[in-house]
């Protein structure tokens, strides 16, 4: 994890109905690399966005098989982090990194 750049710890924001409803509770959801951990994630998010991170929850989304047009397709799994920010702070996802 030491050789990862500051901006490599966040792959993309997850924008779904559930993640946008979490933004009312000062929570933001990001897709992160498989080998990332909470401590490095917290330090890098605080440096990049200049916010105070209170808590980080990490979920592993498993890969699954799906049938599309009669063919079996494998959907890759990923790791996502739900980041809780200090009250009153927010991250604007529309500006980009």
Buried (B, 14 or more C-beta within 10 A) or exposed (E): EEEEEEEEBBBEBBEEEEBEEBBEEBBBBBBBBEEBEBEBBBEBBBEBBEBEBBEBEBEEEEEEEEEEEEEEEEEEEBBBBBBBBEEEEEBEBEEEE
